[in-house]
């Protein structure tokens, strides 16, 4: 089982720092290459560069009053959720289909229902 992870390209977990501007302020973000590749894919689906995507995520998170004390962790979770949503079928694996074309509220509702169902199943087993 672990061979799938152990023998993967080591370049994926090497960290890289990129500098970009958010509201005119230069910001450096250091995350693993795997996450940079994922952010590139997410952005490309909606016609954005990584810098544009990261800036948009920042603004929308601020508009939602999220505390982003660790913005790199937030970006990693965004990438992980992206892959999980594709795996669950909630987001199309078709890279030509923009993320924005997916029904966010319906997807979030379905996620909540799955999470609550899993909790109930877990409580029944215990």
PLY file of the C-alpha trace (Angstrom):
ply
format ascii 1.0
element vertex 126
property float x
property float y
property float z
element edge 125
property int vertex1
property int vertex2
end_header
0.00 0.00 0.00
2.61 2.55 1.01
4.55 1.99 -2.21
2.08 4.31 -3.95
3.26 7.10 -1.68
6.86 6.15 -0.98
7.85 5.68 -4.61
6.09 8.81 -5.88
8.17 11.56 -7.47
10.05 13.27 -4.59
9.65 16.57 -6.42
5.99 16.53 -5.30
6.79 17.07 -1.61
9.64 19.54 -2.10
8.63 23.02 -1.00
8.84 26.05 -3.22
8.31 29.69 -2.37
6.45 32.02 -4.69
6.00 35.73 -4.25
2.81 37.41 -5.36
0.88 40.57 -4.67
-2.36 40.71 -2.75
-3.80 44.23 -2.77
-0.39 45.64 -3.70
1.40 43.90 -0.84
4.09 41.40 -1.80
3.40 38.10 -0.08
5.56 34.99 -0.09
3.91 31.61 0.10
5.88 28.43 0.68
4.12 25.14 0.01
4.93 21.81 -1.56
5.07 21.49 -5.36
2.06 19.15 -5.35
-0.07 22.00 -4.02
1.32 24.52 -6.53
0.38 22.12 -9.33
-3.10 21.72 -7.87
-3.57 25.49 -7.49
-2.49 25.92 -11.14
-5.11 23.35 -12.19
-7.87 24.94 -10.13
-7.07 28.41 -11.44
-6.77 27.27 -15.05
-10.25 25.76 -14.92
-11.66 29.25 -14.36
-9.18 31.15 -16.53
-7.05 32.45 -13.66
-3.36 32.41 -12.88
-2.23 31.09 -9.51
-1.74 34.67 -8.32
-5.27 35.58 -9.37
-6.72 32.46 -7.72
-4.84 33.01 -4.45
-5.88 36.67 -4.38
-9.50 35.72 -5.00
-9.41 33.04 -2.27
-7.93 35.62 0.12
-10.61 38.22 -0.66
-13.52 35.79 -0.48
-12.21 34.33 2.80
-11.91 37.83 4.24
-15.42 38.69 3.01
-16.67 35.58 4.85
-14.87 36.76 8.02
-12.53 33.77 8.13
-9.46 34.03 10.34
-6.63 33.04 8.02
-3.78 33.14 10.49
-2.15 30.31 8.55
-2.97 31.05 4.92
-0.73 28.28 3.59
-2.70 25.72 5.60
-5.90 27.16 4.13
-4.45 26.73 0.61
-3.43 23.14 1.34
-6.93 22.34 2.59
-8.43 23.97 -0.51
-6.28 21.70 -2.69
-7.14 18.61 -0.66
-10.85 19.44 -0.81
-10.58 19.97 -4.57
-9.21 16.45 -5.04
-11.76 14.98 -2.60
-14.64 16.71 -4.39
-13.46 15.28 -7.71
-13.13 11.82 -6.14
-16.67 12.02 -4.72
-18.05 13.15 -8.08
-19.24 16.49 -6.72
-16.86 18.32 -9.07
-16.31 17.13 -12.60
-12.91 15.67 -13.41
-13.22 17.40 -16.81
-10.56 20.10 -16.62
-12.40 22.10 -19.27
-15.38 22.57 -16.95
-14.92 25.63 -14.72
-15.20 25.22 -10.97
-17.57 28.20 -10.95
-20.06 26.22 -13.07
-20.63 23.72 -10.27
-23.54 24.31 -7.84
-21.58 25.23 -4.68
-24.57 25.31 -2.32
-25.78 21.89 -3.47
-22.29 20.43 -3.13
-21.85 21.87 0.37
-25.27 20.55 1.39
-24.43 17.07 0.07
-21.11 17.13 1.95
-22.88 18.06 5.18
-25.39 15.26 4.70
-22.62 12.71 4.08
-20.71 13.91 7.14
-23.82 13.70 9.36
-24.67 10.26 8.00
-21.12 9.07 8.75
-21.41 10.43 12.31
-24.70 8.60 12.83
-23.23 5.36 11.46
-20.19 5.74 13.69
-22.34 6.40 16.75
-24.42 3.32 16.01
-21.33 1.10 15.76
-19.88 2.43 19.03
0 1
1 2
2 3
3 4
4 5
5 6
6 7
7 8
8 9
9 10
10 11
11 12
12 13
13 14
14 15
15 16
16 17
17 18
18 19
19 20
20 21
21 22
22 23
23 24
24 25
25 26
26 27
27 28
28 29
29 30
30 31
31 32
32 33
33 34
34 35
35 36
36 37
37 38
38 39
39 40
40 41
41 42
42 43
43 44
44 45
45 46
46 47
47 48
48 49
49 50
50 51
51 52
52 53
53 54
54 55
55 56
56 57
57 58
58 59
59 60
60 61
61 62
62 63
63 64
64 65
65 66
66 67
67 68
68 69
69 70
70 71
71 72
72 73
73 74
74 75
75 76
76 77
77 78
78 79
79 80
80 81
81 82
82 83
83 84
84 85
85 86
86 87
87 88
88 89
89 90
90 91
91 92
92 93
93 94
94 95
95 96
96 97
97 98
98 99
99 100
100 101
101 102
102 103
103 104
104 105
105 106
106 107
107 108
108 109
109 110
110 111
111 112
112 113
113 114
114 115
115 116
116 117
117 118
118 119
119 120
120 121
121 122
122 123
123 124
124 125
